[in-house]
Amino acid sequence: MSVYEDFGVRTIINVAGASTRVSGALMPQAVVDAMSDAAKESVSMTDLQAGASRYIAEVTGAEAGYVTAGRLRR
């Protein structure tokens, strides 16, 4: 039984793309695995943001980076 069935919610076929009203986009397994791994430990969010900033700078060539919640506009 899925978590949705537990709540009496039917699943749908999403033909709208990455729309929040239909749960957003499905995540690749690598993303699900990374989220699962991350959920098993606690960290300082300040330290995590600093580490993410260094990584973003490294892969983009920028001086720094910052992770924010945002919306892809098409």
Summary of the structure (lengths in Angstrom):
residues: 74
radius of gyration: 16.6
end to end distance: 35.9
largest distance: 48.3
contacts: 104
relative contact order: 0.08
helix: 45%
strand: 0%
